[in-house]
Amino acid sequence: MINKLISNIKRTGAPIVVGLDPNLKFVPSHILNKAYEAKGETLEGAAEAIWNFNKGIVDHVYDLIPAVKPQIAMYEQFGLPGIEVYKKTVDYCKEKGLVVIGDIKRGDIGSTSESYAIGHLGHAQVGSRLLAGFDEDFATVNPYLGSDGVKPFIDVCRKEGKGIFVLVKTSNPSSGEFQDREVLCDDGKMRRLYEIVGAKVTEWGMDIMGDTYSYVGAVVGATYPEEGRILRDIMPKAYILVPGYGAQGGKGADLVHFFDKDGLGAIVNSSRGIIAAYKNEKYASYGEENYADASRAAVEDMIEDIRTALG
Amino acid sequence: MINKLISNIKRTGAPIVVGLDPNLKFVPSHILNKAYEAKGETLEGAAEAIWNFNKGIVDHVYDLIPAVKPQIAMYEQFGLPGIEVYKKTVDYCKEKGLVVIGDIKRGDIGSTSESYAIGHLGHAQVGSRLLAGFDEDFATVNPYLGSDGVKPFIDVCRKEGKGIFVLVKTSNPSSGEFQDREVLCDDGKMRRLYEIVGAKVTEWGMDIMGDTYSYVGAVVGATYPEEGRILRDIMPKAYILVPGYGAQGGKGADLVHFFDKDGLGAIVNSSRGIIAAYKNEKYASYGEENYADASRAAVEDMIEDIRTALG
């Protein structure tokens, strides 16, 4: 799957991923009203609105981009109907040829992590059959529980040809609270916790390599360009998924050091900046009705911004 | 909800929680076959089997225990039908008067954590209505992203009268890989990462207090009794959820220091040791058909073991 991601990136010339993180506040009123008329002001109605909102965006941008990253929390907030639409979104994007990165940030102890890995990337043994639950192409994984929480994901990836992105340095303001702590290492030197996690990503990914990059990637926020530079060196074979571009403050120029010299090695996510583009003054002229056209324009501008930054 | 948890513990005299972490390997063949006959070897069939398995156990133990802790990963592995049974299990246990701790280990950046909190502990605004998604009483939360990943959970808890348990020192063998690292603190002293996270739990929980304990608790593994002692001191007002008893190796005698002098302050989880008790030599005489009676006997023995340890 890392090879497919890279080939999609090369084909589109766009090292970007659109974060499908729908929020009812972003859904235009014509879609919202139609969903409530059909299903009422219910969780089903909210889920229906989100599905139609997503579909509009995907239909308008899929040819420009290599991948999408649905954030499962935005669906989970609407309970079962929400998760049903998460699955529908994953399936639809895959039909469109997109690589789907499930932003699920799961992580637990061994046997439990295995169940998450099976549900999202693998197949469950049910009697004599092997059945897929959510079937994303990649998943994001939280490393706080250590190797035996991460390795079950890697085992499933190896079997299924799928991949993970491990949280290393997240994009949020307080990510430093634990991730930036200076830690005493076995060689007597002090390093930041994110550097230690980054070194583990390299170790975990070593024997599960695609053609040029590992199936084990990392999440490093666009809002921390200096840390991105350091981590690029520590994790030479890890693809870096970079959230925090756009609405969170990251700019193309901040991203240069996340990439390798060949322009590969990183994929930049934008969520609100794309899916709620019509709410941004810059794209407001499209109007609410044409929200998906505004998203397409925002994708084109983002690609241009990153191309310019990478030279 | 922390007050209800404590009152349930006092009423039952049992500071324990049964982990509803079903696995098809634990489900007796009569339940499995019936489910496959009704729904085929499908995700729906697997979910049906797990639901009937769970119901049998809950019906046989609910009067002995204050709380249950369903592990959502075990349901998520079966995709949508699995999550539907997670919800059904949560609802059924609440009807039985049990406190439900959703072991979901979620955690993300601010607005995304908020969505998880809304979905699991709160209410989503849908048009003019406020609707609950999963509606557990407590949830477990991963702290790796720092305060702005945890605080949205606390905000929802404050509004809803619910609680969280933050992962501090987990029960698995490699939990030390990051959690035990020695970290340089602002006062120039070195402390373990789990001590720093523990201090944050105290800080986060300070102004969201129940009658005697905070709505913000912590997860500390039974497999690390010495760390339990240290963390009890660092987090005097946090209820400690203690996994790792039984199948993972923790014993009653290891648990003494997790509790306060009054026998409160901690609640000990056992999953496999209870729900798959009939597979244990000690309870094998019950037979597969009577798996739920074996679970009841295992609950009684666990309560006895902990009572003896606490004197």
Contacts between the chains, C-beta under 8 A, distances in Angstrom:
chain1	res1	chain2	res2	distance
A	21	B	112	7.3
A	23	B	115	7.9
A	24	B	125	7.4
A	24	B	126	7.1
A	36	B	127	5.8
A	41	B	126	5.2
A	41	B	127	3.5
A	41	B	128	6.2
A	41	B	129	4.8
A	42	B	126	6.7
A	42	B	129	7.7
A	42	B	131	6.9
A	43	B	124	7.3
A	43	B	126	6.7
A	43	B	131	5.4
A	43	B	133	6.8
A	45	B	126	6.5
A	45	B	127	7.5
A	46	B	124	6.8
A	46	B	126	4.6
A	46	B	131	7.8
A	71	B	108	7.8
A	71	B	112	5.9
A	71	B	115	7.9
A	73	B	106	7.2
A	73	B	108	5.9
A	73	B	112	4.6
A	73	B	113	7.4
A	73	B	115	4.1
A	73	B	116	4.7
A	73	B	119	7.1
A	74	B	112	7.2
A	74	B	115	5.3
A	76	B	115	6.7
A	76	B	116	6.2
A	76	B	119	4.2
A	76	B	120	7.4
A	76	B	133	6.8
A	76	B	134	7.9
A	77	B	115	4.1
A	77	B	116	7.3
A	77	B	118	4.6
A	77	B	119	4.0
A	77	B	124	5.2
A	77	B	133	6.2
A	78	B	119	7.0
A	78	B	124	5.8
A	78	B	126	7.6
A	78	B	131	7.8
A	78	B	133	5.9
A	79	B	87	7.1
A	79	B	119	6.3
A	79	B	131	7.7
A	79	B	132	7.3
A	79	B	133	3.0
A	79	B	134	5.8
A	80	B	80	7.5
A	80	B	83	6.4
A	80	B	84	5.9
A	80	B	87	6.0
A	80	B	133	7.6
A	82	B	119	7.1
A	82	B	133	6.8
A	83	B	80	6.5
A	83	B	83	5.7
A	84	B	80	5.9
A	87	B	79	7.1
A	87	B	80	6.0
A	105	B	106	7.3
A	105	B	107	6.5
A	105	B	108	5.5
A	105	B	142	7.6
A	106	B	73	7.2
A	106	B	105	7.3
A	107	B	105	6.5
A	107	B	142	6.6
A	108	B	71	7.8
A	108	B	73	5.9
A	108	B	105	5.5
A	109	B	170	6.3
A	109	B	171	6.5
A	109	B	172	3.8
A	109	B	175	7.9
A	110	B	172	6.2
A	112	B	21	7.3
A	112	B	71	5.9
A	112	B	73	4.6
A	112	B	74	7.2
A	113	B	73	7.4
A	115	B	23	8.0
A	115	B	71	7.9
A	115	B	73	4.1
A	115	B	74	5.3
A	115	B	76	6.7
A	115	B	77	4.1
A	116	B	73	4.6
A	116	B	76	6.2
A	116	B	77	7.3
A	118	B	77	4.6
A	119	B	73	7.1
A	119	B	76	4.2
A	119	B	77	4.0
A	119	B	78	7.0
A	119	B	79	6.4
A	119	B	82	7.1
A	120	B	76	7.4
A	124	B	43	7.3
A	124	B	46	6.8
A	124	B	77	5.2
A	124	B	78	5.8
A	125	B	24	7.3
A	126	B	24	7.0
A	126	B	41	5.2
A	126	B	42	6.7
A	126	B	43	6.8
A	126	B	45	6.5
A	126	B	46	4.6
A	126	B	78	7.7
A	127	B	36	5.8
A	127	B	41	3.5
A	127	B	45	7.4
A	128	B	41	6.2
A	129	B	41	4.8
A	129	B	42	7.7
A	131	B	42	6.9
A	131	B	43	5.4
A	131	B	46	7.8
A	131	B	78	7.8
A	131	B	79	7.7
A	132	B	79	7.3
A	133	B	43	6.9
A	133	B	76	6.8
A	133	B	77	6.1
A	133	B	78	5.9
A	133	B	79	3.1
A	133	B	80	7.6
A	133	B	82	6.8
A	134	B	76	7.9
A	134	B	79	5.8
A	142	B	105	7.6
A	142	B	107	6.6
A	142	B	142	5.3
A	142	B	144	5.6
A	143	B	144	7.1
A	143	B	178	6.8
A	144	B	142	5.6
A	144	B	143	7.1
A	144	B	144	4.3
A	144	B	167	6.3
A	144	B	170	7.7
A	144	B	178	6.3
A	144	B	179	7.2
A	145	B	167	7.5
A	145	B	170	5.1
A	145	B	172	5.9
A	145	B	174	7.4
A	145	B	175	6.0
A	146	B	172	6.9
A	146	B	174	3.6
A	146	B	175	5.6
A	146	B	176	7.0
A	146	B	177	3.4
A	146	B	178	5.8
A	146	B	179	7.3
A	147	B	174	4.5
A	147	B	177	5.8
A	148	B	172	5.2
A	148	B	173	5.9
A	148	B	174	4.3
A	149	B	170	8.0
A	149	B	172	6.7
A	149	B	174	7.4
A	167	B	144	6.3
A	167	B	145	7.5
A	170	B	109	6.3
A	170	B	144	7.7
A	170	B	145	5.1
A	170	B	149	8.0
A	171	B	109	6.5
A	172	B	109	3.8
A	172	B	110	6.2
A	172	B	145	5.9
A	172	B	146	6.9
A	172	B	148	5.2
A	172	B	149	6.7
A	173	B	148	5.9
A	174	B	145	7.3
A	174	B	146	3.6
A	174	B	147	4.5
A	174	B	148	4.3
A	174	B	149	7.3
A	175	B	109	7.9
A	175	B	145	6.0
A	175	B	146	5.6
A	176	B	146	7.0
A	177	B	146	3.5
A	177	B	147	5.8
A	177	B	200	7.4
A	178	B	143	6.8
A	178	B	144	6.3
A	178	B	146	5.8
A	178	B	193	6.8
A	178	B	196	7.1
A	178	B	197	6.8
A	179	B	144	7.1
A	179	B	146	7.3
A	181	B	181	7.9
A	181	B	183	4.4
A	181	B	184	7.1
A	181	B	193	6.8
A	181	B	196	7.1
A	182	B	183	6.6
A	182	B	184	4.3
A	183	B	181	4.4
A	183	B	182	6.6
A	183	B	183	5.4
A	183	B	184	7.7
A	183	B	193	7.5
A	184	B	181	7.1
A	184	B	182	4.3
A	184	B	183	7.7
A	184	B	184	7.6
A	184	B	190	6.6
A	190	B	184	6.6
A	193	B	178	6.8
A	193	B	181	6.8
A	193	B	183	7.5
A	193	B	193	7.2
A	196	B	178	7.0
A	196	B	181	7.1
A	197	B	178	6.8
A	200	B	177	7.4
